[in-house]
Each structure stands twice: as C-alpha cells, then as structure tokens.
Amino acid sequence: MASIELLILFTLFSGVLAFFASMIRNILGPVVTILASLFVFISIAYFGYNGELDMSASIIPFVTFEFSYAGLFFAIIVTFIYSMVSFYNPFFAKKYKSPAVYSMFYLFNLVGIIGVFFTSNFLVLFFFFEFLVWTSFFLISFGKSRKAAVSYFGFSSIGGFALLYAIFIMYNAAGTFDINTGLAVVSGTDATLVFILFMISAFSKLGAFPLHIWLPFAHGNAPHHFSPVLSGALVKLGAFVGVMGLLRVSVNTYQIDAIGLDLAHYIIAVLGALTIVFGTLMAIRQDDAKKLLAYSSMSHGGYILVALTLGSSLGIAGGLYHVVAHGLSSAAAFLAIAAVSKQTGTTKMSELGGMIHKMPITYVVYLIAIISMAGIPPMGGFISKWLIFQAVIDQGLIFVAIAVFFGSIGSFLYVFRPLAALFLGQELPRYKGKIKEAPFFMLLPMVIFSGLIIYTGVFPEFFLDFINNIIVEIDQTPMISLDVSAAECMKNSNNSIAVRVKNHEPATRNN
C-alpha cells in the first residue's frame, strides 16, 4: 500500500536532495529527478489501480486526501508524462546557470500535481494549485524569456483567484471546505457565479479563447524539455477543473430546447469551438515548430472543452480520452522537437531540413505523434476525436460540429509542416556531417510514448473502462463501455459507435 501523504513528503525530500546532489555534480540532480518521478508514477499507477492508495494524513497539518477515479485518472497520466520527460533533464542541465534549482523545482512541481488531484479540501486544493503555479513560473523562467514566465503566472493567477472566489462562495453555502459537499450544496445565483468562476479557472489553465495569450508565449520560450510537461500535463489541469466543477455544479439558466443544452453550457461550447478554430489558424502561420505545437495544444484544449460541456456520457468519454490521446502525442512531439533542437540549436523550420537521414528514430516518433494529433487511425487521437464528433452531432450543434471538423482538417495540414520542413526538406550545408541521432536516453521516452499512442488507438478498452468509472462518479447515466478499436470505427464510419450499457455501480473503496 502507498500513502499519498508519504509520496508528497518523499517528493519534497527528493527535490531538496536533487538540489544538493547537483551542487556536488551537475548530473546527479537530474538523475535524482528521474528516479523520484518514476517512483511516484509507479506507486500511484500500481497501487491506485489495485485500490491500495492510503488517503489518510497525519503528518502534514490541515491536509486531507480522498480517492476519486477522476483524480487517479489525471494523476496517472500526468505523473507518467513527468517521469518520461525527466529523462531529458541531464542533457539540458549544462545550459542553465543553476541546474540544481531546476532539478529541485521540477520535483516540487510534481508535489503540486499529487496534491491537486487527491485532496478533498478546497483550501488545500488552492494551496497545491498555487504551489504548482509558482514552481512552474520559475521553471519557465529558465527558458529564453522571463516575460513568458510572467505571462503564464499572470493568467494562472486569474484562474487561481477565480477558483478561490468560488471556494468562498461554496463555503458560505455549505459551511465546510469539503469539495463534494460544496459542489452539491451550492445552488441558485451562487451556483451560476461558481460555474462562471470555474469556467474562468478552466479556460486560464487550458489556454482556451479568450484566455489563451500566455500559452504560445510560454511554450515558445520555456525550456525545450519543459514544454512537453506544459502541454501534455499542466494544461490538463483545466480539464480536471472542468470535470470537477463545470460538470457537477447545477446552473439554472435558459434552456435551449432545440439543442438540449442550457445557455451557460452552450456559451462554453461555442468558446471551445472558437478555441479550436483560432488555434488551428494561428498554428498554420508559425515558423517556429514549438509555437506551432503550442497553438495546436490550444486547439486541442478546445476539443476537451466542447466534449465536457455536452455533459453526455459519450461527450465526457471523448473529452477524457482526448486528455490521454493528446497528452501522449503532444509530449512525444515536443520531445522530438527538443531532440532536434539539442542537436541543431534551433526549432525554426526555415533553418532546418533533411533531419530524416540524421535522426530517423526521432522522425518516426514525430510522425506517429502527429498522425494521432491529426486524428488519423490507428492512433488514439482518432478514437477521441471520433467520440467527440459523434457526441456533438448527437446533440445537434451544427456550428460546433463544423468547428470540430475544421480543426481536424486544419491539424492535418499544420502538424505535417514541421515533418516536411525539419525532416523531409533539403539538408542545409551547415549541418552536413555534424548531426547525429539523439542519445539513447532521449530516444527511450519518445519510443515509449509512440508505443502508447498506437496502443490507445488499437486497444482503447482499458482507458474507456476506466473512464466509465469517472462517468458514474460524477452522476452521469447511463454508464457506457465503448468496446471499439480504430479499425472497427472505420468499418462503421456511417453509423454511431456501438454503446453497451452496463448496469452496475462503481467499485467502492475503503481508505
């Protein structure tokens, strides 16, 4: 059995250890980050899946934890991305004036992740949320521009204070900071205000329109090996806030009978659609591969917003599956670009070309990642986009459906631009005879990501069964199991994906 409290204390201690180890020798700090983040991921994944996570807290004062399928789902995905990206830390440590500080804050950042996904108290949630923002601010500042870190911090603060305001409104209604009680008790005008505040918080973390300004700026200027964490992990906090608040707070607004949604959810769906379109159009214009992927992350955040807003079992399943699919593919794509930058010193497409001959494995990794991002079978991105598109069509949201379809076509165009420019273009004379494939420990996480991207497209049942538990947990019925592979989707492209209704309750847990 693993204790969440002890995992937090272990990660804090490991961060301090990484700092002092780096002071002795630069390579030691990054090694500690690798070992510690791997331990955290394995502990949460193994013990969480087997129902053996201990939620009691007796050492850290005023902190309470609670198991939830949603928290476990996000924690497994995010800690996995952290553990894989940590393999890049040793290769970039020499570029920083203080690699010891980077290693320490990287693990401190992971502490915030664990706390956010497993706490049962709103004030504790806010504390870990802000702890995460502060450590991310310092990590982004190690990149090319400190203004990018300030921009991230500013917009994250907007989301943080919106969340805090919502917390106090729910405390006033419930008389407790307990998350489940507060979400259940708040009603009337207060519920509408809490809904809006949760929306602001979710939009600021996802980088959704119109709170998207920080995202391309931060991604483009953050350390190359921290961008995969920003895109694949940290922005998914917005999706978690959406699952926690937007789906569970009942708002009494005008019901639009023609589409079966109330006005509040319809507005979010439209903003999500605009996020898809705007992110797609801006991505097409970029010359820097990292900024292109940053706008891609913005666009894919719009998919998640649209799906979760629908509130249907199919929409929630599609949105949460997209968290998995895009988390893996964006992390793999950013790592591939980071590997190219490590070998060449640039991420601008106009300054690169012909890398397929020098870095063939990196090329294949990027190819697999963008196939998933474009929603092409047999990758995980196809499954999630198909579910989202089906959910939107079932709801009769024509404008949103057009935006979703446009985003899919647009992503097919822009994600292949770096493929053509970086890897398939003509090799520049300055790189001839100087570029080699990335080192083994940079290739290892990329290959693992690629394998999982294919797995999520061919064998989606494991993740979808997990998502079923989340759907029931947030009181959505019926509970669905989508036993479908990418091949089956293609065979039944003219029909809705078969939905098998399960009539059983989620497993109970005694912690």
VMD Tcl script that draws the C-alpha trace (Angstrom):
set ca {
  {0.00 0.00 0.00}
  {1.20 3.51 -0.85}
  {0.37 6.62 1.16}
  {-0.36 9.86 -0.74}
  {0.95 11.86 2.21}
  {4.23 9.93 2.23}
  {4.54 10.28 -1.56}
  {4.26 14.06 -1.19}
  {6.87 14.12 1.59}
  {9.11 11.79 -0.42}
  {8.91 14.05 -3.49}
  {9.64 17.17 -1.41}
  {12.65 15.46 0.15}
  {13.80 14.27 -3.29}
  {13.63 17.84 -4.58}
  {15.91 19.03 -1.78}
  {18.19 16.03 -2.37}
  {18.34 16.81 -6.10}
  {19.42 20.37 -5.29}
  {22.34 19.33 -3.07}
  {23.29 16.45 -5.38}
  {23.57 18.91 -8.29}
  {25.82 21.11 -6.18}
  {28.22 18.18 -5.94}
  {27.97 17.26 -9.61}
  {25.56 18.57 -12.25}
  {24.46 15.15 -13.47}
  {23.41 13.89 -10.05}
  {20.44 16.24 -9.63}
  {18.76 15.19 -12.91}
  {19.36 11.54 -12.02}
  {17.50 12.07 -8.75}
  {14.59 13.66 -10.66}
  {14.40 10.62 -12.93}
  {14.38 8.10 -10.10}
  {11.98 10.07 -7.90}
  {9.44 10.84 -10.63}
  {9.49 7.22 -11.82}
  {8.87 6.04 -8.26}
  {5.94 8.43 -7.86}
  {4.33 7.36 -11.13}
  {4.75 3.63 -10.49}
  {3.40 3.97 -6.95}
  {0.30 5.90 -8.00}
  {-0.39 3.75 -11.06}
  {0.12 0.37 -9.41}
  {-1.42 0.98 -6.02}
  {-4.15 3.24 -7.38}
  {-5.25 0.72 -9.99}
  {-5.32 -2.01 -7.36}
  {-7.24 0.11 -4.86}
  {-4.39 0.28 -2.35}
  {-3.73 4.02 -2.10}
  {-3.79 5.18 1.52}
  {-5.61 8.52 1.78}
  {-5.02 9.12 5.49}
  {-2.93 12.11 6.56}
  {-1.34 12.50 9.98}
  {2.00 14.21 9.37}
  {1.14 17.26 7.23}
  {-1.23 19.54 9.24}
  {-4.63 20.65 7.86}
  {-4.33 18.36 4.82}
  {-6.97 15.78 3.87}
  {-7.00 13.41 0.92}
  {-9.73 11.44 -0.79}
  {-9.78 8.85 -3.54}
  {-11.62 9.62 -6.77}
  {-11.47 7.93 -10.15}
  {-11.11 11.33 -11.83}
  {-8.16 12.27 -9.60}
  {-6.48 8.90 -10.17}
  {-7.07 9.12 -13.93}
  {-5.40 12.53 -14.24}
  {-2.66 11.68 -11.73}
  {-1.57 8.58 -13.63}
  {-1.41 10.42 -16.96}
  {0.36 13.50 -15.64}
  {2.91 11.73 -13.40}
  {3.72 9.40 -16.31}
  {4.50 12.38 -18.53}
  {6.65 13.91 -15.78}
  {8.58 10.65 -15.36}
  {9.25 10.30 -19.10}
  {10.23 13.94 -19.64}
  {12.66 13.75 -16.69}
  {14.97 11.63 -18.87}
  {15.73 14.82 -20.83}
  {16.88 16.78 -17.78}
  {20.53 15.56 -17.78}
  {21.00 16.61 -21.42}
  {19.92 20.22 -20.85}
  {21.31 20.78 -17.34}
  {24.55 22.30 -18.64}
  {22.64 25.14 -20.30}
  {21.41 26.60 -17.01}
  {23.24 28.84 -14.60}
  {21.72 26.87 -11.75}
  {20.80 23.29 -12.78}
  {20.41 22.43 -9.09}
  {17.49 24.86 -8.77}
  {15.84 23.47 -11.91}
  {16.02 19.90 -10.61}
  {14.58 20.94 -7.26}
  {11.66 22.89 -8.74}
  {10.90 20.11 -11.19}
  {10.16 17.74 -8.31}
  {8.42 20.46 -6.29}
  {6.19 20.93 -9.34}
  {5.32 17.25 -9.14}
  {4.32 17.73 -5.48}
  {1.67 20.22 -6.58}
  {0.33 17.72 -9.09}
  {-0.13 14.99 -6.47}
  {-1.85 17.36 -4.05}
  {-4.26 18.85 -6.59}
  {-5.55 15.50 -7.82}
  {-6.03 13.80 -4.45}
  {-7.13 16.42 -1.92}
  {-10.70 16.51 -0.60}
  {-10.48 20.06 0.79}
  {-10.92 23.18 -1.33}
  {-8.40 25.28 0.59}
  {-5.78 22.55 0.32}
  {-6.60 22.31 -3.39}
  {-5.98 26.04 -3.78}
  {-2.68 25.78 -1.89}
  {-1.37 23.00 -4.12}
  {-2.75 24.78 -7.17}
  {-0.77 27.92 -6.34}
  {2.30 25.90 -5.36}
  {2.14 24.38 -8.83}
  {1.83 27.81 -10.45}
  {4.79 29.25 -8.54}
  {7.12 26.35 -9.31}
  {6.04 26.37 -12.98}
  {6.79 30.10 -13.09}
  {10.39 29.51 -12.01}
  {10.80 26.55 -14.37}
  {9.55 28.53 -17.39}
  {11.90 31.40 -16.47}
  {14.84 29.07 -17.20}
  {13.92 29.41 -20.87}
  {14.58 32.15 -23.40}
  {12.30 34.83 -21.93}
  {11.29 35.68 -18.39}
  {8.39 37.67 -19.81}
  {6.90 34.34 -20.89}
  {7.04 33.16 -17.27}
  {5.37 36.38 -16.10}
  {2.64 35.95 -18.73}
  {1.99 32.39 -17.56}
  {1.94 33.47 -13.93}
  {-0.46 36.34 -14.62}
  {-3.07 34.26 -16.40}
  {-2.68 31.37 -13.96}
  {-3.25 33.84 -11.13}
  {-6.50 34.92 -12.77}
  {-7.59 31.29 -12.77}
  {-6.36 30.79 -9.22}
  {-8.21 33.75 -7.76}
  {-11.36 32.81 -9.67}
  {-11.12 29.38 -8.05}
  {-10.56 30.95 -4.62}
  {-13.61 33.19 -5.01}
  {-15.70 30.15 -5.96}
  {-14.36 28.30 -2.91}
  {-15.51 31.03 -0.53}
  {-18.96 31.15 -2.14}
  {-19.34 27.40 -1.64}
  {-18.04 27.65 1.93}
  {-20.64 30.29 2.67}
  {-23.35 27.94 1.38}
  {-22.07 24.68 2.87}
  {-20.16 25.80 5.97}
  {-17.30 23.48 5.03}
  {-14.39 23.38 2.61}
  {-15.14 19.77 1.67}
  {-15.13 19.55 -2.14}
  {-18.04 17.15 -2.62}
  {-20.26 18.93 -0.11}
  {-19.56 22.37 -1.53}
  {-20.29 21.32 -5.11}
  {-23.52 19.60 -4.07}
  {-24.94 22.31 -1.79}
  {-24.37 25.50 -3.79}
  {-27.48 26.50 -5.75}
  {-29.36 29.34 -7.39}
  {-27.49 32.52 -8.25}
  {-24.47 31.34 -6.27}
  {-24.27 28.20 -8.41}
  {-24.29 30.30 -11.59}
  {-21.50 32.50 -10.25}
  {-19.47 29.47 -9.14}
  {-19.96 27.97 -12.60}
  {-18.60 31.14 -14.25}
  {-15.62 31.22 -11.89}
  {-14.83 27.57 -12.58}
  {-15.08 28.37 -16.28}
  {-12.53 31.19 -15.93}
  {-10.20 28.89 -13.98}
  {-10.51 26.09 -16.54}
  {-10.02 28.45 -19.50}
  {-6.91 30.02 -17.98}
  {-5.24 26.63 -17.44}
  {-6.28 25.14 -20.79}
  {-5.22 28.25 -22.64}
  {-8.66 28.48 -24.21}
  {-10.00 31.52 -26.06}
  {-10.03 34.32 -24.90}
  {-7.56 33.47 -22.07}
  {-5.07 31.87 -24.46}
  {-2.47 34.62 -24.78}
  {0.03 33.09 -22.35}
  {0.09 29.65 -23.96}
  {2.07 30.16 -27.22}
  {4.33 32.70 -25.49}
  {5.17 30.34 -22.63}
  {5.52 27.25 -24.81}
  {7.72 29.01 -27.33}
  {10.11 30.33 -24.70}
  {10.05 27.65 -22.00}
  {12.97 25.21 -21.73}
  {12.65 22.70 -24.56}
  {12.26 19.76 -22.20}
  {9.68 21.53 -20.01}
  {7.32 22.30 -22.90}
  {6.15 18.65 -23.03}
  {5.12 18.99 -19.37}
  {3.34 22.27 -20.07}
  {1.37 20.86 -22.99}
  {0.93 17.22 -22.06}
  {0.41 17.66 -18.32}
  {-0.09 21.13 -16.83}
  {-2.71 22.47 -19.24}
  {-4.75 19.33 -18.50}
  {-5.41 20.87 -15.08}
  {-8.03 22.91 -16.90}
  {-9.76 19.70 -17.93}
  {-9.64 18.49 -14.32}
  {-11.24 21.74 -13.13}
  {-13.90 21.23 -15.80}
  {-14.64 17.69 -14.62}
  {-14.70 18.83 -11.01}
  {-16.78 21.98 -11.41}
  {-18.42 22.53 -14.79}
  {-19.97 19.05 -14.83}
  {-21.03 18.95 -11.19}
  {-22.40 22.43 -10.46}
  {-26.08 22.77 -11.37}
  {-26.86 26.08 -13.04}
  {-30.35 27.42 -13.69}
  {-30.10 29.27 -16.97}
  {-32.29 29.47 -20.04}
  {-32.77 26.03 -21.62}
  {-32.28 25.90 -25.40}
  {-34.74 23.15 -26.29}
  {-33.54 22.81 -29.89}
  {-30.14 21.51 -28.78}
  {-30.87 20.19 -25.32}
  {-28.33 22.44 -23.59}
  {-28.74 25.36 -21.22}
  {-27.35 28.74 -22.21}
  {-24.31 28.52 -19.89}
  {-23.08 25.25 -21.38}
  {-23.84 26.38 -24.91}
  {-21.68 29.50 -24.45}
  {-18.77 27.32 -23.30}
  {-19.30 25.00 -26.27}
  {-19.14 27.99 -28.65}
  {-16.00 29.34 -26.95}
  {-14.48 25.88 -27.19}
  {-15.29 25.83 -30.90}
  {-13.67 29.27 -31.34}
  {-10.63 27.95 -29.46}
  {-10.36 25.09 -31.97}
  {-10.63 27.40 -34.98}
  {-8.35 30.15 -33.66}
  {-5.68 27.71 -32.50}
  {-5.74 25.98 -35.88}
  {-5.45 29.20 -37.90}
  {-2.60 30.53 -35.74}
  {-0.71 27.23 -35.87}
  {-0.70 27.30 -39.67}
  {1.11 30.68 -39.62}
  {4.03 29.70 -37.37}
  {7.65 29.22 -38.43}
  {8.84 28.06 -35.01}
  {7.94 24.39 -34.51}
  {7.40 24.83 -30.77}
  {4.97 27.71 -31.23}
  {3.14 25.69 -33.86}
  {2.71 22.85 -31.36}
  {1.70 25.38 -28.70}
  {-1.20 26.65 -30.80}
  {-2.00 23.01 -31.54}
  {-2.31 22.44 -27.79}
  {-4.67 25.39 -27.61}
  {-6.81 23.93 -30.38}
  {-6.94 20.52 -28.73}
  {-7.89 22.14 -25.45}
  {-10.95 23.39 -27.32}
  {-11.90 19.80 -28.17}
  {-11.78 18.88 -24.48}
  {-13.93 21.89 -23.54}
  {-16.54 21.11 -26.17}
  {-16.74 17.45 -25.19}
  {-17.04 18.03 -21.44}
  {-19.58 20.83 -21.93}
  {-22.04 18.49 -23.65}
  {-22.44 16.59 -20.38}
  {-23.46 13.38 -22.14}
  {-21.73 10.08 -21.41}
  {-20.37 9.98 -24.96}
  {-19.07 13.56 -24.72}
  {-17.37 13.01 -21.37}
  {-15.81 9.79 -22.64}
  {-14.50 11.60 -25.72}
  {-13.15 14.54 -23.72}
  {-11.36 12.38 -21.18}
  {-9.99 10.08 -23.85}
  {-8.67 13.16 -25.63}
  {-6.84 14.07 -22.43}
  {-5.00 10.75 -22.79}
  {-4.50 10.87 -26.56}
  {-3.35 14.48 -26.76}
  {-1.27 14.24 -23.60}
  {0.78 11.40 -25.09}
  {1.02 12.77 -28.63}
  {1.87 16.36 -27.68}
  {4.52 15.20 -25.21}
  {6.06 12.95 -27.87}
  {6.01 15.74 -30.48}
  {7.58 18.29 -28.13}
  {10.26 15.79 -27.10}
  {11.07 15.12 -30.76}
  {11.43 18.86 -31.42}
  {13.55 19.18 -28.25}
  {15.82 16.41 -29.54}
  {16.22 18.22 -32.86}
  {16.98 21.45 -31.03}
  {19.53 19.68 -28.84}
  {21.38 18.50 -31.94}
  {20.99 21.62 -34.10}
  {20.43 24.54 -31.72}
  {17.19 25.77 -33.31}
  {13.49 24.97 -33.62}
  {12.75 27.23 -36.59}
  {11.54 25.32 -39.61}
  {13.13 27.78 -42.05}
  {16.56 26.97 -40.60}
  {16.30 23.17 -40.73}
  {15.87 20.36 -43.21}
  {16.88 16.81 -44.08}
  {16.91 15.53 -40.50}
  {15.34 12.23 -41.56}
  {18.75 10.98 -42.66}
  {20.44 12.09 -39.44}
  {17.69 11.37 -36.90}
  {15.45 8.61 -38.34}
  {14.07 7.39 -34.99}
  {13.15 10.92 -33.94}
  {11.45 11.32 -37.31}
  {9.32 8.19 -36.77}
  {8.37 9.35 -33.25}
  {7.24 12.73 -34.54}
  {5.35 11.08 -37.41}
  {3.40 8.81 -35.04}
  {2.63 11.74 -32.75}
  {1.24 13.99 -35.48}
  {-0.82 11.17 -37.01}
  {-2.57 10.93 -33.64}
  {-2.88 14.70 -33.31}
  {-4.44 14.88 -36.77}
  {-7.00 12.23 -35.77}
  {-5.91 9.60 -38.28}
  {-6.33 5.88 -37.48}
  {-4.99 3.73 -35.97}
  {-3.84 6.22 -33.31}
  {-5.52 7.28 -30.07}
  {-6.35 10.73 -31.41}
  {-8.70 9.17 -33.93}
  {-10.70 7.42 -31.19}
  {-11.09 10.57 -29.08}
  {-11.95 12.87 -31.99}
  {-14.45 10.35 -33.32}
  {-16.20 10.18 -29.95}
  {-16.28 13.97 -29.65}
  {-17.61 14.43 -33.18}
  {-20.31 11.82 -32.57}
  {-21.31 13.50 -29.31}
  {-21.55 16.90 -30.99}
  {-23.63 15.53 -33.87}
  {-25.94 13.70 -31.48}
  {-26.52 17.00 -29.67}
  {-27.31 18.79 -32.93}
  {-24.67 21.52 -32.52}
  {-24.05 22.31 -36.18}
  {-21.71 25.29 -35.68}
  {-19.63 23.40 -33.12}
  {-19.55 20.33 -35.38}
  {-18.22 22.45 -38.24}
  {-15.50 23.84 -35.95}
  {-14.55 20.33 -34.79}
  {-14.36 19.13 -38.38}
  {-12.40 22.24 -39.44}
  {-9.95 21.68 -36.61}
  {-9.36 18.10 -37.69}
  {-8.68 19.10 -41.29}
  {-6.54 22.04 -40.19}
  {-4.48 19.94 -37.80}
  {-3.80 17.51 -40.63}
  {-2.27 20.44 -42.52}
  {-0.23 22.22 -39.86}
  {1.28 19.26 -37.98}
  {2.79 17.96 -41.22}
  {4.58 21.25 -41.86}
  {7.38 20.53 -39.35}
  {7.58 17.00 -40.75}
  {8.25 18.36 -44.22}
  {10.43 21.28 -43.17}
  {12.53 19.70 -40.42}
  {12.83 16.11 -41.54}
  {11.99 15.85 -45.25}
  {13.35 19.16 -46.52}
  {16.73 19.68 -48.09}
  {19.63 19.38 -45.67}
  {21.42 22.67 -45.14}
  {25.19 22.75 -45.72}
  {25.89 23.88 -42.15}
  {24.56 20.57 -40.75}
  {26.26 18.14 -43.11}
  {28.40 15.65 -41.24}
  {27.67 17.30 -37.87}
  {24.25 15.97 -36.80}
  {23.69 12.59 -35.15}
  {20.67 10.79 -33.76}
  {19.62 11.75 -30.24}
  {21.24 9.77 -27.37}
  {19.60 6.55 -26.18}
  {18.10 8.03 -23.01}
  {16.44 10.76 -25.07}
  {15.07 8.22 -27.52}
  {13.75 5.90 -24.78}
  {10.84 8.08 -23.56}
  {9.97 9.04 -27.13}
  {9.71 5.39 -28.18}
  {7.60 4.58 -25.10}
  {5.24 7.45 -25.92}
  {4.98 6.22 -29.52}
  {4.09 2.71 -28.40}
  {1.35 4.02 -26.11}
  {-0.05 6.28 -28.83}
  {-0.52 3.22 -31.04}
  {-1.87 1.18 -28.12}
  {-4.54 3.77 -27.30}
  {-5.73 3.60 -30.90}
  {-5.78 -0.18 -31.29}
  {-6.82 -1.21 -27.76}
  {-8.91 1.61 -26.25}
  {-10.95 -0.63 -23.93}
  {-8.63 -0.28 -20.93}
  {-8.86 3.51 -20.80}
  {-12.54 3.60 -21.70}
  {-13.43 1.19 -18.90}
  {-11.52 3.47 -16.52}
  {-13.43 6.45 -17.89}
  {-16.69 4.61 -17.21}
  {-15.94 4.77 -13.50}
  {-15.46 8.54 -13.75}
  {-18.76 8.95 -15.61}
  {-20.66 7.17 -12.85}
  {-18.67 9.02 -10.18}
  {-19.95 12.38 -11.45}
  {-23.52 11.01 -11.54}
  {-23.81 10.67 -15.27}
  {-26.05 7.85 -16.53}
  {-26.08 5.54 -18.30}
  {-22.62 4.20 -17.72}
  {-21.09 3.30 -21.07}
  {-18.42 0.98 -22.29}
  {-17.11 1.73 -25.74}
  {-15.61 -1.54 -26.91}
  {-14.24 -0.27 -30.17}
  {-10.91 -0.08 -31.95}
  {-9.80 2.26 -34.69}
  {-10.40 -0.47 -37.26}
  {-13.96 -1.00 -36.04}
  {-14.60 2.73 -36.25}
  {-13.55 2.69 -39.90}
  {-15.82 -0.27 -40.64}
  {-18.77 1.52 -39.09}
  {-17.99 5.04 -40.24}
  {-21.59 5.58 -41.34}
  {-23.01 4.54 -38.00}
  {-22.71 5.65 -34.43}
  {-20.22 3.78 -32.30}
  {-22.00 0.98 -30.52}
  {-22.63 1.76 -26.88}
  {-23.02 -1.12 -24.43}
  {-24.82 -0.07 -21.27}
  {-23.57 -1.62 -18.06}
  {-25.95 -1.78 -15.14}
  {-23.61 -1.82 -12.19}
  {-22.22 0.61 -9.69}
  {-18.58 1.72 -9.45}
  {-16.38 -0.18 -7.06}
  {-16.43 1.07 -3.50}
  {-13.18 1.80 -1.73}
  {-12.33 1.85 1.91}
  {-9.38 4.10 2.60}
}
mol new
graphics top color blue
foreach p $ca { graphics top sphere $p radius 0.5 }
foreach p [lrange $ca 0 end-1] q [lrange $ca 1 end] { graphics top cylinder $p $q radius 0.2 }
display resetview
